[in-house]
Amino acid sequence: MSKLLSSSLYFTSFIPLWVSILFIDIKSLFENNDNTWTERISISIILLIGLVSIRIVLLAFTTNSKEGVSMHVIKDVTEDKTITSEYLLSYILPLFAFDFTKWDQAILFLVFFVTLGFLCISHNHFSVNVLLELFNFKIFTCELENEDKVIIQSKIISNRLLNAHKGEDIYLKSLNNEIKLDIKK
């Protein structure tokens, strides 16, 4: 997975937080007429990076390119339906810990966010992503048979219900060592 896609996935995984910050900052703009530069800068940056990131993620996940794709046969499928507490804490903690209408608090949040992002991106970490859920992508744990007839287990992101495709060929593109993307035929 490219660093650009990984960064975009990281940013879009925080969409509920960005919407909350936008709400807080827009509310502050209407309530305060003086010194609203922090809010204006925050709104501009969130909207710009958000739109670019959403475009990158959607282009990457809706591609039908066969480049770098391998064929597997689906032997067994289980849909992953759990949202970890780690994911929920990543949204709740910043909302209580930082005041996004004050520039010093916004800088402290950026230190927290960039540090966490650096770790996630450098380790190709993939977390639950609300944007992918909105576009009907789900994560499955699958037992697969590769082209060499070796059975492997992998997590697959797909916008198809893979439960209905047991025994069928599936084309996968590797996103990282653990997760693969289902590419439709």
N, C-alpha and C positions, 0 to 999 in steps of 0.2 A: 504494500500500500504506500502510495506516495506521501510525502510529508504534507503536501497541500491538502490532499484528501483527508489525511489523519487530523490535521488542524481544523478543517471544516467540520468533520464529524464531532470533534471535541467541542467546538463552538456551538454547533446545533444541538448537542446533547443537553445544553443549558437553556433551551428555548423558554421553559417556564420561568426561569430566573430573569432572562432578558425582558420578557413581557412584564414581569413584576417591576423591574427597575424602570422600564419605560413609563409604566403607570405612575410610579412614585415621582419621577422627574417631570412628567407632563403636569401632574397635579401641582407640583411645586412651582412650575412656570406660571400657572394661573393664579396661585395664591400669593406669590412674591413677585413684585415688580422690580426689585433691586437685586443686583448681583446674582444673576441666574446663569453665569457662564459654565459652571460645572454641569448643570442640567442640559444646556444646549450642546455642549461637547459630548456628553454621555449619550444623548439621544442620537446625534449624528453618527458617532462611531458605532453604536449598536446597530443602527439601521443599515449602514454601509457594509460592515463586516457580516451582518446577518444575511443580507440579500446575496452577497457574493458567496458565502458559505452554503446557503441553501441551493443556489444554482450549481455549485461544484458537486455537492452530494447527490442531487437529483440526476445530474448528467452521468455520474459514475455508477449509480445504481439502476439506471434505466437503459444502459447500453446493451446492445446485443452483439457487440464485437466478440469474435472468437479468438482474439489474440491472447495468448497465455492461458488458454482454457484447457482443462483436462476432463475426460469423460469418466464417469463412475456409474455403477448400478446401485440403486437404493435397496438396501436389505432390510433396514428397520428405521423407524422415524418416531421421535418424541418431540412434541412442541414444548419449548421453554416458555413458561407463563409467569415466572417470578420476577418481580422487580426488587432488587436488593435494597437493603437499608442504606448501603453506601450511596446509591443513586439518590434516594430521598434526602439524605443528609447533605448532599452536595448542593441542594436547592434551599433547604431550610436554614442551614448554618449561616450562609452569607446574608440572608434577609434579617436575621437577628443581630448579627455581629457588626454590620456596617450601615452607615447613614449615607446613602448614595447622593444626597443633595449637598454634601460637604466635600470639597476637593481633597482634603487630607484623608478622609475615609474612603473616597473613591480610589486614591493611590494605594492605600493599604489593601483594598480589595484586589486591585490589579496585581499586586505582588503575590497575593494568595492564588489568584486565578492563573497567572502566568507560570508560577512555580509548579502548580499541579498540572497545568497543560504541558509544560516541558517534560515532566515525568511520564505522562500518559502518551505523548506523541513519540518520545524517544524509545519507549518500550512497546510501541504499536498496540496500546491498550484500546479495547473497544468496549464502550459501555452502552447501556440502554439509551435509545435515541427516540424522542417523541416524534421528530420529523419522519423517521422511517415508519413508525406506527401509524401516523396520519396517512401515509401512502401505502398502507396495507402490507408492509414488510413484517415478517415474523422471523424469529430465530428458532431453529430446529437442531436437535442433537440427532445425528444420523449415523448409522452403521452403513458403511459403503464398501463396495468391492471395486478396486481400481483396475486399470487395464492389464495389470500383471496378476490379477486374481487374488490380490492381497486384501484382506479385510482391515479397514481402518475406521476410526470413529472421528467425526468432525462436527463442528457447529456450522450450520448453513443459514444464511440469510436469504429469504425468498419471499416473493409476493404471491406465490402459489401455495396451496395447501399440499405439502409434500406427503402427508398421510395417504392421499389418494393415488400416489405415484410409486408405491412399493413395487420393486421388480423392474422398474423402468430405468432407462438411461437418463443421466442428468449431467449437464455440462457446468463445471465449476471453475471460478476464477478465484485465486487465493488473495485474500485481503491482508492477512497476516498468518503466522504459524498455526493459529487456532481456528480462524474463521474464514469461510469461503462464501462467495456470492453465487447464487443460482443464476445462470445465463440461459434464457429460454432458447430453444432450438430455432 
